[in-house]
Amino acid sequence: DRVIVEPIEKEETTASGIYLPETAKEKPQEGRVLAVGPGRWDDAGQKRIPLEVKAEDRVIFAKYAGTEVELDDQKVLILRESDILAIVE
């Protein structure tokens, strides 16, 4: 039930043009799904339940969810599907 997500960074300036330093920025809560796992096993352990999200979906996730890792010089998050709050269309 794991998903690899590339966080989408917000603008570095406010609507009025004020620059936001790194220390004032909030952690991203939106991202693009890069890959999904095969799904979790059902309660009987007989078959996998496929994930609802798929690669290239744009998602909103819980603020402090997942584990941040660096993959090919790119910061990505490894999330549980349950940490994803919505799929943005």
PyMOL Python script that loads the backbone (N, CA, C, O; Angstrom):
from pymol import cmd

cmd.read_pdbstr("""\
ATOM      1  N   ASP A   1       0.819  -1.203   0.000  1.00  0.00           N
ATOM      2  CA  ASP A   1       0.000   0.000   0.000  1.00  0.00           C
ATOM      3  C   ASP A   1       0.858   1.261   0.000  1.00  0.00           C
ATOM      4  O   ASP A   1       0.454   2.291   0.541  1.00  0.00           O
ATOM      5  N   ARG A   2       2.028   1.182  -0.599  1.00  0.00           N
ATOM      6  CA  ARG A   2       2.955   2.331  -0.627  1.00  0.00           C
ATOM      7  C   ARG A   2       2.894   3.055  -1.968  1.00  0.00           C
ATOM      8  O   ARG A   2       2.634   2.460  -3.014  1.00  0.00           O
ATOM      9  N   VAL A   3       3.144   4.361  -1.897  1.00  0.00           N
ATOM     10  CA  VAL A   3       3.094   5.229  -3.065  1.00  0.00           C
ATOM     11  C   VAL A   3       4.313   6.138  -3.017  1.00  0.00           C
ATOM     12  O   VAL A   3       4.645   6.665  -1.956  1.00  0.00           O
ATOM     13  N   ILE A   4       4.984   6.331  -4.149  1.00  0.00           N
ATOM     14  CA  ILE A   4       6.098   7.285  -4.223  1.00  0.00           C
ATOM     15  C   ILE A   4       5.566   8.563  -4.857  1.00  0.00           C
ATOM     16  O   ILE A   4       5.011   8.541  -5.956  1.00  0.00           O
ATOM     17  N   VAL A   5       5.743   9.687  -4.143  1.00  0.00           N
ATOM     18  CA  VAL A   5       5.192  10.970  -4.562  1.00  0.00           C
ATOM     19  C   VAL A   5       6.293  12.006  -4.659  1.00  0.00           C
ATOM     20  O   VAL A   5       7.153  12.100  -3.782  1.00  0.00           O
ATOM     21  N   GLU A   6       6.261  12.788  -5.736  1.00  0.00           N
ATOM     22  CA  GLU A   6       7.163  13.925  -5.895  1.00  0.00           C
ATOM     23  C   GLU A   6       6.425  15.157  -5.372  1.00  0.00           C
ATOM     24  O   GLU A   6       5.429  15.566  -5.969  1.00  0.00           O
ATOM     25  N   PRO A   7       6.895  15.769  -4.256  1.00  0.00           N
ATOM     26  CA  PRO A   7       6.212  16.940  -3.725  1.00  0.00           C
ATOM     27  C   PRO A   7       6.264  18.109  -4.709  1.00  0.00           C
ATOM     28  O   PRO A   7       7.265  18.312  -5.397  1.00  0.00           O
ATOM     29  N   ILE A   8       5.178  18.868  -4.764  1.00  0.00           N
ATOM     30  CA  ILE A   8       5.118  20.069  -5.596  1.00  0.00           C
ATOM     31  C   ILE A   8       5.329  21.263  -4.679  1.00  0.00           C
ATOM     32  O   ILE A   8       4.522  21.522  -3.785  1.00  0.00           O
ATOM     33  N   GLU A   9       6.409  21.980  -4.904  1.00  0.00           N
ATOM     34  CA  GLU A   9       6.738  23.145  -4.080  1.00  0.00           C
ATOM     35  C   GLU A   9       5.832  24.315  -4.450  1.00  0.00           C
ATOM     36  O   GLU A   9       5.477  24.500  -5.614  1.00  0.00           O
ATOM     37  N   LYS A  10       5.466  25.100  -3.439  1.00  0.00           N
ATOM     38  CA  LYS A  10       4.653  26.300  -3.652  1.00  0.00           C
ATOM     39  C   LYS A  10       5.546  27.453  -4.098  1.00  0.00           C
ATOM     40  O   LYS A  10       6.773  27.361  -4.057  1.00  0.00           O
ATOM     41  N   GLU A  11       4.912  28.528  -4.519  1.00  0.00           N
ATOM     42  CA  GLU A  11       5.644  29.718  -4.955  1.00  0.00           C
ATOM     43  C   GLU A  11       6.526  30.247  -3.825  1.00  0.00           C
ATOM     44  O   GLU A  11       6.195  30.100  -2.649  1.00  0.00           O
ATOM     45  N   GLU A  12       7.645  30.861  -4.191  1.00  0.00           N
ATOM     46  CA  GLU A  12       8.565  31.402  -3.199  1.00  0.00           C
ATOM     47  C   GLU A  12       8.235  32.827  -2.806  1.00  0.00           C
ATOM     48  O   GLU A  12       8.889  33.390  -1.928  1.00  0.00           O
ATOM     49  N   THR A  13       7.235  33.422  -3.434  1.00  0.00           N
ATOM     50  CA  THR A  13       6.812  34.765  -3.069  1.00  0.00           C
ATOM     51  C   THR A  13       5.315  34.770  -2.790  1.00  0.00           C
ATOM     52  O   THR A  13       4.575  33.931  -3.303  1.00  0.00           O
ATOM     53  N   THR A  14       4.879  35.718  -1.978  1.00  0.00           N
ATOM     54  CA  THR A  14       3.461  35.849  -1.676  1.00  0.00           C
ATOM     55  C   THR A  14       2.773  36.591  -2.814  1.00  0.00           C
ATOM     56  O   THR A  14       3.433  37.048  -3.748  1.00  0.00           O
ATOM     57  N   ALA A  15       1.464  36.710  -2.741  1.00  0.00           N
ATOM     58  CA  ALA A  15       0.697  37.413  -3.772  1.00  0.00           C
ATOM     59  C   ALA A  15       1.121  38.877  -3.879  1.00  0.00           C
ATOM     60  O   ALA A  15       1.039  39.469  -4.955  1.00  0.00           O
ATOM     61  N   SER A  16       1.573  39.462  -2.774  1.00  0.00           N
ATOM     62  CA  SER A  16       2.005  40.867  -2.799  1.00  0.00           C
ATOM     63  C   SER A  16       3.474  41.025  -3.172  1.00  0.00           C
ATOM     64  O   SER A  16       3.997  42.140  -3.177  1.00  0.00           O
ATOM     65  N   GLY A  17       4.149  39.909  -3.489  1.00  0.00           N
ATOM     66  CA  GLY A  17       5.525  39.985  -3.969  1.00  0.00           C
ATOM     67  C   GLY A  17       6.587  39.844  -2.904  1.00  0.00           C
ATOM     68  O   GLY A  17       7.764  40.069  -3.189  1.00  0.00           O
ATOM     69  N   ILE A  18       6.222  39.483  -1.695  1.00  0.00           N
ATOM     70  CA  ILE A  18       7.196  39.321  -0.617  1.00  0.00           C
ATOM     71  C   ILE A  18       7.849  37.947  -0.742  1.00  0.00           C
ATOM     72  O   ILE A  18       7.166  36.930  -0.865  1.00  0.00           O
ATOM     73  N   TYR A  19       9.174  37.932  -0.708  1.00  0.00           N
ATOM     74  CA  TYR A  19       9.937  36.685  -0.820  1.00  0.00           C
ATOM     75  C   TYR A  19       9.851  35.904   0.485  1.00  0.00           C
ATOM     76  O   TYR A  19      10.005  36.470   1.568  1.00  0.00           O
ATOM     77  N   LEU A  20       9.603  34.602   0.377  1.00  0.00           N
ATOM     78  CA  LEU A  20       9.548  33.730   1.551  1.00  0.00           C
ATOM     79  C   LEU A  20      10.862  32.959   1.686  1.00  0.00           C
ATOM     80  O   LEU A  20      11.220  32.197   0.788  1.00  0.00           O
ATOM     81  N   PRO A  21      11.581  33.144   2.789  1.00  0.00           N
ATOM     82  CA  PRO A  21      12.812  32.360   2.981  1.00  0.00           C
ATOM     83  C   PRO A  21      12.480  30.908   3.280  1.00  0.00           C
ATOM     84  O   PRO A  21      11.344  30.589   3.631  1.00  0.00           O
ATOM     85  N   GLU A  22      13.465  30.026   3.142  1.00  0.00           N
ATOM     86  CA  GLU A  22      13.274  28.594   3.364  1.00  0.00           C
ATOM     87  C   GLU A  22      12.670  28.302   4.738  1.00  0.00           C
ATOM     88  O   GLU A  22      11.846  27.397   4.873  1.00  0.00           O
ATOM     89  N   THR A  23      13.073  29.059   5.751  1.00  0.00           N
ATOM     90  CA  THR A  23      12.592  28.800   7.112  1.00  0.00           C
ATOM     91  C   THR A  23      11.108  29.135   7.283  1.00  0.00           C
ATOM     92  O   THR A  23      10.476  28.631   8.212  1.00  0.00           O
ATOM     93  N   ALA A  24      10.544  29.964   6.419  1.00  0.00           N
ATOM     94  CA  ALA A  24       9.139  30.358   6.546  1.00  0.00           C
ATOM     95  C   ALA A  24       8.209  29.511   5.687  1.00  0.00           C
ATOM     96  O   ALA A  24       6.988  29.590   5.821  1.00  0.00           O
ATOM     97  N   LYS A  25       8.783  28.708   4.811  1.00  0.00           N
ATOM     98  CA  LYS A  25       7.956  27.895   3.927  1.00  0.00           C
ATOM     99  C   LYS A  25       7.323  26.738   4.681  1.00  0.00           C
ATOM    100  O   LYS A  25       7.927  26.166   5.588  1.00  0.00           O
ATOM    101  N   GLU A  26       6.105  26.404   4.298  1.00  0.00           N
ATOM    102  CA  GLU A  26       5.428  25.243   4.880  1.00  0.00           C
ATOM    103  C   GLU A  26       5.812  24.005   4.086  1.00  0.00           C
ATOM    104  O   GLU A  26       6.175  24.086   2.912  1.00  0.00           O
ATOM    105  N   LYS A  27       5.728  22.878   4.739  1.00  0.00           N
ATOM    106  CA  LYS A  27       6.018  21.610   4.090  1.00  0.00           C
ATOM    107  C   LYS A  27       4.973  21.361   3.001  1.00  0.00           C
ATOM    108  O   LYS A  27       3.782  21.554   3.246  1.00  0.00           O
ATOM    109  N   PRO A  28       5.391  20.936   1.801  1.00  0.00           N
ATOM    110  CA  PRO A  28       4.413  20.705   0.720  1.00  0.00           C
ATOM    111  C   PRO A  28       3.385  19.649   1.111  1.00  0.00           C
ATOM    112  O   PRO A  28       3.695  18.681   1.805  1.00  0.00           O
ATOM    113  N   GLN A  29       2.160  19.858   0.652  1.00  0.00           N
ATOM    114  CA  GLN A  29       1.091  18.913   0.916  1.00  0.00           C
ATOM    115  C   GLN A  29       0.462  18.435  -0.384  1.00  0.00           C
ATOM    116  O   GLN A  29      -0.575  17.771  -0.381  1.00  0.00           O
ATOM    117  N   GLU A  30       1.095  18.775  -1.481  1.00  0.00           N
ATOM    118  CA  GLU A  30       0.574  18.383  -2.786  1.00  0.00           C
ATOM    119  C   GLU A  30       1.718  17.756  -3.569  1.00  0.00           C
ATOM    120  O   GLU A  30       2.874  18.153  -3.422  1.00  0.00           O
ATOM    121  N   GLY A  31       1.388  16.775  -4.403  1.00  0.00           N
ATOM    122  CA  GLY A  31       2.444  16.134  -5.159  1.00  0.00           C
ATOM    123  C   GLY A  31       1.908  15.331  -6.329  1.00  0.00           C
ATOM    124  O   GLY A  31       0.701  15.205  -6.536  1.00  0.00           O
ATOM    125  N   ARG A  32       2.860  14.791  -7.091  1.00  0.00           N
ATOM    126  CA  ARG A  32       2.551  13.968  -8.258  1.00  0.00           C
ATOM    127  C   ARG A  32       3.034  12.554  -7.978  1.00  0.00           C
ATOM    128  O   ARG A  32       4.176  12.344  -7.567  1.00  0.00           O
ATOM    129  N   VAL A  33       2.154  11.589  -8.205  1.00  0.00           N
ATOM    130  CA  VAL A  33       2.485  10.185  -7.948  1.00  0.00           C
ATOM    131  C   VAL A  33       3.446   9.691  -9.037  1.00  0.00           C
ATOM    132  O   VAL A  33       3.146   9.776 -10.228  1.00  0.00           O
ATOM    133  N   LEU A  34       4.593   9.180  -8.611  1.00  0.00           N
ATOM    134  CA  LEU A  34       5.577   8.643  -9.548  1.00  0.00           C
ATOM    135  C   LEU A  34       5.401   7.139  -9.747  1.00  0.00           C
ATOM    136  O   LEU A  34       5.562   6.634 -10.858  1.00  0.00           O
ATOM    137  N   ALA A  35       5.071   6.425  -8.668  1.00  0.00           N
ATOM    138  CA  ALA A  35       4.919   4.965  -8.741  1.00  0.00           C
ATOM    139  C   ALA A  35       4.032   4.486  -7.603  1.00  0.00           C
ATOM    140  O   ALA A  35       3.944   5.126  -6.555  1.00  0.00           O
ATOM    141  N   VAL A  36       3.381   3.361  -7.820  1.00  0.00           N
ATOM    142  CA  VAL A  36       2.549   2.755  -6.777  1.00  0.00           C
ATOM    143  C   VAL A  36       2.944   1.293  -6.594  1.00  0.00           C
ATOM    144  O   VAL A  36       3.428   0.641  -7.519  1.00  0.00           O
ATOM    145  N   GLY A  37       2.728   0.798  -5.385  1.00  0.00           N
ATOM    146  CA  GLY A  37       3.004  -0.603  -5.098  1.00  0.00           C
ATOM    147  C   GLY A  37       1.868  -1.487  -5.582  1.00  0.00           C
ATOM    148  O   GLY A  37       0.890  -0.995  -6.145  1.00  0.00           O
ATOM    149  N   PRO A  38       1.994  -2.794  -5.364  1.00  0.00           N
ATOM    150  CA  PRO A  38       0.989  -3.741  -5.846  1.00  0.00           C
ATOM    151  C   PRO A  38      -0.298  -3.749  -5.032  1.00  0.00           C
ATOM    152  O   PRO A  38      -1.271  -4.382  -5.442  1.00  0.00           O
ATOM    153  N   GLY A  39      -0.333  -3.065  -3.892  1.00  0.00           N
ATOM    154  CA  GLY A  39      -1.524  -3.052  -3.043  1.00  0.00           C
ATOM    155  C   GLY A  39      -1.310  -3.897  -1.804  1.00  0.00           C
ATOM    156  O   GLY A  39      -0.302  -4.590  -1.672  1.00  0.00           O
ATOM    157  N   ARG A  40      -2.280  -3.828  -0.893  1.00  0.00           N
ATOM    158  CA  ARG A  40      -2.161  -4.591   0.351  1.00  0.00           C
ATOM    159  C   ARG A  40      -2.928  -5.905   0.232  1.00  0.00           C
ATOM    160  O   ARG A  40      -3.814  -6.053  -0.610  1.00  0.00           O
ATOM    161  N   TRP A  41      -2.570  -6.844   1.086  1.00  0.00           N
ATOM    162  CA  TRP A  41      -3.263  -8.129   1.101  1.00  0.00           C
ATOM    163  C   TRP A  41      -4.612  -7.965   1.793  1.00  0.00           C
ATOM    164  O   TRP A  41      -4.747  -7.165   2.718  1.00  0.00           O
ATOM    165  N   ASP A  42      -5.610  -8.723   1.342  1.00  0.00           N
ATOM    166  CA  ASP A  42      -6.909  -8.713   2.022  1.00  0.00           C
ATOM    167  C   ASP A  42      -6.748  -9.374   3.395  1.00  0.00           C
ATOM    168  O   ASP A  42      -5.692  -9.930   3.697  1.00  0.00           O
ATOM    169  N   ASP A  43      -7.790  -9.313   4.220  1.00  0.00           N
ATOM    170  CA  ASP A  43      -7.706  -9.833   5.589  1.00  0.00           C
ATOM    171  C   ASP A  43      -7.389 -11.324   5.640  1.00  0.00           C
ATOM    172  O   ASP A  43      -6.766 -11.787   6.596  1.00  0.00           O
ATOM    173  N   ALA A  44      -7.803 -12.077   4.635  1.00  0.00           N
ATOM    174  CA  ALA A  44      -7.527 -13.515   4.601  1.00  0.00           C
ATOM    175  C   ALA A  44      -6.126 -13.820   4.068  1.00  0.00           C
ATOM    176  O   ALA A  44      -5.658 -14.955   4.159  1.00  0.00           O
ATOM    177  N   GLY A  45      -5.455 -12.798   3.509  1.00  0.00           N
ATOM    178  CA  GLY A  45      -4.124 -13.001   2.951  1.00  0.00           C
ATOM    179  C   GLY A  45      -4.129 -13.774   1.650  1.00  0.00           C
ATOM    180  O   GLY A  45      -3.118 -14.365   1.271  1.00  0.00           O
ATOM    181  N   GLN A  46      -5.258 -13.775   0.964  1.00  0.00           N
ATOM    182  CA  GLN A  46      -5.408 -14.556  -0.260  1.00  0.00           C
ATOM    183  C   GLN A  46      -5.101 -13.772  -1.530  1.00  0.00           C
ATOM    184  O   GLN A  46      -4.521 -14.317  -2.469  1.00  0.00           O
ATOM    185  N   LYS A  47      -5.486 -12.495  -1.565  1.00  0.00           N
ATOM    186  CA  LYS A  47      -5.249 -11.702  -2.778  1.00  0.00           C
ATOM    187  C   LYS A  47      -4.960 -10.258  -2.414  1.00  0.00           C
ATOM    188  O   LYS A  47      -5.265  -9.797  -1.315  1.00  0.00           O
ATOM    189  N   ARG A  48      -4.366  -9.564  -3.361  1.00  0.00           N
ATOM    190  CA  ARG A  48      -4.028  -8.159  -3.147  1.00  0.00           C
ATOM    191  C   ARG A  48      -5.207  -7.268  -3.516  1.00  0.00           C
ATOM    192  O   ARG A  48      -5.947  -7.541  -4.461  1.00  0.00           O
ATOM    193  N   ILE A  49      -5.360  -6.203  -2.751  1.00  0.00           N
ATOM    194  CA  ILE A  49      -6.370  -5.189  -3.049  1.00  0.00           C
ATOM    195  C   ILE A  49      -5.633  -4.050  -3.752  1.00  0.00           C
ATOM    196  O   ILE A  49      -4.781  -3.410  -3.136  1.00  0.00           O
ATOM    197  N   PRO A  50      -5.938  -3.778  -5.027  1.00  0.00           N
ATOM    198  CA  PRO A  50      -5.197  -2.749  -5.761  1.00  0.00           C
ATOM    199  C   PRO A  50      -5.431  -1.354  -5.193  1.00  0.00           C
ATOM    200  O   PRO A  50      -6.472  -1.080  -4.596  1.00  0.00           O
ATOM    201  N   LEU A  51      -4.455  -0.485  -5.387  1.00  0.00           N
ATOM    202  CA  LEU A  51      -4.556   0.891  -4.913  1.00  0.00           C
ATOM    203  C   LEU A  51      -5.480   1.705  -5.817  1.00  0.00           C
ATOM    204  O   LEU A  51      -5.623   1.413  -7.005  1.00  0.00           O
ATOM    205  N   GLU A  52      -6.102   2.728  -5.237  1.00  0.00           N
ATOM    206  CA  GLU A  52      -6.973   3.603  -6.022  1.00  0.00           C
ATOM    207  C   GLU A  52      -6.173   4.656  -6.792  1.00  0.00           C
ATOM    208  O   GLU A  52      -6.601   5.101  -7.857  1.00  0.00           O
ATOM    209  N   VAL A  53      -5.020   5.054  -6.261  1.00  0.00           N
ATOM    210  CA  VAL A  53      -4.201   6.042  -6.963  1.00  0.00           C
ATOM    211  C   VAL A  53      -3.349   5.347  -8.011  1.00  0.00           C
ATOM    212  O   VAL A  53      -3.055   4.158  -7.899  1.00  0.00           O
ATOM    213  N   LYS A  54      -2.956   6.103  -9.032  1.00  0.00           N
ATOM    214  CA  LYS A  54      -2.111   5.545 -10.084  1.00  0.00           C
ATOM    215  C   LYS A  54      -1.028   6.558 -10.433  1.00  0.00           C
ATOM    216  O   LYS A  54      -1.124   7.727 -10.060  1.00  0.00           O
ATOM    217  N   ALA A  55      -0.014   6.119 -11.138  1.00  0.00           N
ATOM    218  CA  ALA A  55       1.083   6.997 -11.536  1.00  0.00           C
ATOM    219  C   ALA A  55       0.536   8.182 -12.310  1.00  0.00           C
ATOM    220  O   ALA A  55      -0.398   8.046 -13.101  1.00  0.00           O
ATOM    221  N   GLU A  56       1.126   9.342 -12.073  1.00  0.00           N
ATOM    222  CA  GLU A  56       0.788  10.619 -12.693  1.00  0.00           C
ATOM    223  C   GLU A  56      -0.408  11.319 -12.045  1.00  0.00           C
ATOM    224  O   GLU A  56      -0.729  12.442 -12.431  1.00  0.00           O
ATOM    225  N   ASP A  57      -1.078  10.692 -11.073  1.00  0.00           N
ATOM    226  CA  ASP A  57      -2.147  11.384 -10.349  1.00  0.00           C
ATOM    227  C   ASP A  57      -1.548  12.532  -9.542  1.00  0.00           C
ATOM    228  O   ASP A  57      -0.435  12.430  -9.027  1.00  0.00           O
ATOM    229  N   ARG A  58      -2.304  13.628  -9.441  1.00  0.00           N
ATOM    230  CA  ARG A  58      -1.920  14.739  -8.579  1.00  0.00           C
ATOM    231  C   ARG A  58      -2.704  14.545  -7.282  1.00  0.00           C
ATOM    232  O   ARG A  58      -3.926  14.398  -7.310  1.00  0.00           O
ATOM    233  N   VAL A  59      -2.005  14.544  -6.150  1.00  0.00           N
ATOM    234  CA  VAL A  59      -2.651  14.209  -4.887  1.00  0.00           C
ATOM    235  C   VAL A  59      -2.369  15.249  -3.806  1.00  0.00           C
ATOM    236  O   VAL A  59      -1.391  15.994  -3.871  1.00  0.00           O
ATOM    237  N   ILE A  60      -3.253  15.277  -2.813  1.00  0.00           N
ATOM    238  CA  ILE A  60      -3.057  16.064  -1.604  1.00  0.00           C
ATOM    239  C   ILE A  60      -2.883  15.054  -0.482  1.00  0.00           C
ATOM    240  O   ILE A  60      -3.653  14.099  -0.369  1.00  0.00           O
ATOM    241  N   PHE A  61      -1.861  15.270   0.352  1.00  0.00           N
ATOM    242  CA  PHE A  61      -1.563  14.306   1.412  1.00  0.00           C
ATOM    243  C   PHE A  61      -1.410  15.008   2.750  1.00  0.00           C
ATOM    244  O   PHE A  61      -1.255  16.228   2.806  1.00  0.00           O
ATOM    245  N   ALA A  62      -1.455  14.237   3.820  1.00  0.00           N
ATOM    246  CA  ALA A  62      -1.321  14.771   5.175  1.00  0.00           C
ATOM    247  C   ALA A  62       0.026  15.479   5.322  1.00  0.00           C
ATOM    248  O   ALA A  62       1.038  15.032   4.782  1.00  0.00           O
ATOM    249  N   LYS A  63       0.022  16.575   6.054  1.00  0.00           N
ATOM    250  CA  LYS A  63       1.181  17.457   6.155  1.00  0.00           C
ATOM    251  C   LYS A  63       2.477  16.771   6.575  1.00  0.00           C
ATOM    252  O   LYS A  63       3.520  17.012   5.966  1.00  0.00           O
ATOM    253  N   TYR A  64       2.436  15.936   7.585  1.00  0.00           N
ATOM    254  CA  TYR A  64       3.662  15.315   8.075  1.00  0.00           C
ATOM    255  C   TYR A  64       3.720  13.827   7.746  1.00  0.00           C
ATOM    256  O   TYR A  64       4.386  13.057   8.439  1.00  0.00           O
ATOM    257  N   ALA A  65       3.037  13.437   6.712  1.00  0.00           N
ATOM    258  CA  ALA A  65       2.962  12.021   6.328  1.00  0.00           C
ATOM    259  C   ALA A  65       4.215  11.583   5.574  1.00  0.00           C
ATOM    260  O   ALA A  65       4.915  12.392   4.964  1.00  0.00           O
ATOM    261  N   GLY A  66       4.470  10.296   5.635  1.00  0.00           N
ATOM    262  CA  GLY A  66       5.490   9.680   4.798  1.00  0.00           C
ATOM    263  C   GLY A  66       6.911   9.853   5.272  1.00  0.00           C
ATOM    264  O   GLY A  66       7.202  10.481   6.289  1.00  0.00           O
ATOM    265  N   THR A  67       7.782   9.260   4.477  1.00  0.00           N
ATOM    266  CA  THR A  67       9.221   9.310   4.726  1.00  0.00           C
ATOM    267  C   THR A  67       9.879   9.971   3.530  1.00  0.00           C
ATOM    268  O   THR A  67       9.681   9.553   2.389  1.00  0.00           O
ATOM    269  N   GLU A  68      10.661  11.005   3.798  1.00  0.00           N
ATOM    270  CA  GLU A  68      11.347  11.717   2.718  1.00  0.00           C
ATOM    271  C   GLU A  68      12.662  11.008   2.411  1.00  0.00           C
ATOM    272  O   GLU A  68      13.459  10.743   3.311  1.00  0.00           O
ATOM    273  N   VAL A  69      12.882  10.704   1.132  1.00  0.00           N
ATOM    274  CA  VAL A  69      14.126  10.080   0.694  1.00  0.00           C
ATOM    275  C   VAL A  69      14.615  10.784  -0.567  1.00  0.00           C
ATOM    276  O   VAL A  69      13.848  11.459  -1.254  1.00  0.00           O
ATOM    277  N   GLU A  70      15.900  10.617  -0.860  1.00  0.00           N
ATOM    278  CA  GLU A  70      16.451  11.178  -2.083  1.00  0.00           C
ATOM    279  C   GLU A  70      16.666  10.038  -3.071  1.00  0.00           C
ATOM    280  O   GLU A  70      17.347   9.059  -2.768  1.00  0.00           O
ATOM    281  N   LEU A  71      16.082  10.178  -4.247  1.00  0.00           N
ATOM    282  CA  LEU A  71      16.125   9.147  -5.271  1.00  0.00           C
ATOM    283  C   LEU A  71      16.605   9.783  -6.570  1.00  0.00           C
ATOM    284  O   LEU A  71      15.907  10.626  -7.134  1.00  0.00           O
ATOM    285  N   ASP A  72      17.774   9.400  -7.050  1.00  0.00           N
ATOM    286  CA  ASP A  72      18.360   9.991  -8.261  1.00  0.00           C
ATOM    287  C   ASP A  72      18.422  11.517  -8.162  1.00  0.00           C
ATOM    288  O   ASP A  72      17.991  12.218  -9.077  1.00  0.00           O
ATOM    289  N   ASP A  73      18.960  12.030  -7.047  1.00  0.00           N
ATOM    290  CA  ASP A  73      19.104  13.466  -6.786  1.00  0.00           C
ATOM    291  C   ASP A  73      17.774  14.210  -6.769  1.00  0.00           C
ATOM    292  O   ASP A  73      17.730  15.407  -7.051  1.00  0.00           O
ATOM    293  N   GLN A  74      16.711  13.525  -6.448  1.00  0.00           N
ATOM    294  CA  GLN A  74      15.379  14.132  -6.393  1.00  0.00           C
ATOM    295  C   GLN A  74      14.740  13.736  -5.060  1.00  0.00           C
ATOM    296  O   GLN A  74      14.736  12.561  -4.694  1.00  0.00           O
ATOM    297  N   LYS A  75      14.201  14.722  -4.338  1.00  0.00           N
ATOM    298  CA  LYS A  75      13.532  14.420  -3.077  1.00  0.00           C
ATOM    299  C   LYS A  75      12.133  13.899  -3.369  1.00  0.00           C
ATOM    300  O   LYS A  75      11.361  14.535  -4.087  1.00  0.00           O
ATOM    301  N   VAL A  76      11.811  12.734  -2.808  1.00  0.00           N
ATOM    302  CA  VAL A  76      10.489  12.135  -2.980  1.00  0.00           C
ATOM    303  C   VAL A  76       9.991  11.679  -1.611  1.00  0.00           C
ATOM    304  O   VAL A  76      10.760  11.561  -0.657  1.00  0.00           O
ATOM    305  N   LEU A  77       8.692  11.426  -1.540  1.00  0.00           N
ATOM    306  CA  LEU A  77       8.083  10.915  -0.317  1.00  0.00           C
ATOM    307  C   LEU A  77       7.556   9.510  -0.569  1.00  0.00           C
ATOM    308  O   LEU A  77       6.992   9.224  -1.625  1.00  0.00           O
ATOM    309  N   ILE A  78       7.744   8.649   0.405  1.00  0.00           N
ATOM    310  CA  ILE A  78       7.114   7.327   0.360  1.00  0.00           C
ATOM    311  C   ILE A  78       5.961   7.381   1.344  1.00  0.00           C
ATOM    312  O   ILE A  78       6.163   7.511   2.551  1.00  0.00           O
ATOM    313  N   LEU A  79       4.741   7.281   0.812  1.00  0.00           N
ATOM    314  CA  LEU A  79       3.525   7.417   1.612  1.00  0.00           C
ATOM    315  C   LEU A  79       2.733   6.120   1.616  1.00  0.00           C
ATOM    316  O   LEU A  79       2.862   5.298   0.709  1.00  0.00           O
ATOM    317  N   ARG A  80       1.917   5.945   2.639  1.00  0.00           N
ATOM    318  CA  ARG A  80       0.885   4.916   2.616  1.00  0.00           C
ATOM    319  C   ARG A  80      -0.293   5.505   1.843  1.00  0.00           C
ATOM    320  O   ARG A  80      -0.497   6.719   1.850  1.00  0.00           O
ATOM    321  N   GLU A  81      -1.056   4.662   1.188  1.00  0.00           N
ATOM    322  CA  GLU A  81      -2.220   5.168   0.463  1.00  0.00           C
ATOM    323  C   GLU A  81      -3.176   5.875   1.424  1.00  0.00           C
ATOM    324  O   GLU A  81      -3.842   6.833   1.033  1.00  0.00           O
ATOM    325  N   SER A  82      -3.252   5.425   2.651  1.00  0.00           N
ATOM    326  CA  SER A  82      -4.157   6.038   3.629  1.00  0.00           C
ATOM    327  C   SER A  82      -3.740   7.458   4.020  1.00  0.00           C
ATOM    328  O   SER A  82      -4.548   8.203   4.576  1.00  0.00           O
ATOM    329  N   ASP A  83      -2.469   7.849   3.734  1.00  0.00           N
ATOM    330  CA  ASP A  83      -2.011   9.214   3.996  1.00  0.00           C
ATOM    331  C   ASP A  83      -2.481  10.193   2.923  1.00  0.00           C
ATOM    332  O   ASP A  83      -2.406  11.407   3.112  1.00  0.00           O
ATOM    333  N   ILE A  84      -2.963   9.668   1.800  1.00  0.00           N
ATOM    334  CA  ILE A  84      -3.441  10.520   0.703  1.00  0.00           C
ATOM    335  C   ILE A  84      -4.875  10.922   1.002  1.00  0.00           C
ATOM    336  O   ILE A  84      -5.752  10.076   1.180  1.00  0.00           O
ATOM    337  N   LEU A  85      -5.096  12.232   1.053  1.00  0.00           N
ATOM    338  CA  LEU A  85      -6.412  12.761   1.416  1.00  0.00           C
ATOM    339  C   LEU A  85      -7.327  12.908   0.216  1.00  0.00           C
ATOM    340  O   LEU A  85      -8.541  12.742   0.336  1.00  0.00           O
ATOM    341  N   ALA A  86      -6.744  13.226  -0.967  1.00  0.00           N
ATOM    342  CA  ALA A  86      -7.571  13.446  -2.151  1.00  0.00           C
ATOM    343  C   ALA A  86      -6.736  13.311  -3.416  1.00  0.00           C
ATOM    344  O   ALA A  86      -5.522  13.511  -3.409  1.00  0.00           O
ATOM    345  N   ILE A  87      -7.417  12.968  -4.497  1.00  0.00           N
ATOM    346  CA  ILE A  87      -6.823  12.976  -5.833  1.00  0.00           C
ATOM    347  C   ILE A  87      -7.380  14.204  -6.533  1.00  0.00           C
ATOM    348  O   ILE A  87      -8.597  14.363  -6.628  1.00  0.00           O
ATOM    349  N   VAL A  88      -6.505  15.075  -7.026  1.00  0.00           N
ATOM    350  CA  VAL A  88      -6.913  16.316  -7.674  1.00  0.00           C
ATOM    351  C   VAL A  88      -7.044  16.068  -9.164  1.00  0.00           C
ATOM    352  O   VAL A  88      -6.138  15.518  -9.790  1.00  0.00           O
ATOM    353  N   GLU A  89      -8.168  16.472  -9.734  1.00  0.00           N
ATOM    354  CA  GLU A  89      -8.374  16.274 -11.176  1.00  0.00           C
ATOM    355  C   GLU A  89      -8.277  17.573 -11.917  1.00  0.00           C
ATOM    356  O   GLU A  89      -8.424  17.599 -13.139  1.00  0.00           O
TER     357      GLU A  89
END
""", "prot")
cmd.dss("prot")
cmd.show_as("cartoon", "prot")
cmd.util.cbc("prot")
cmd.orient("prot")
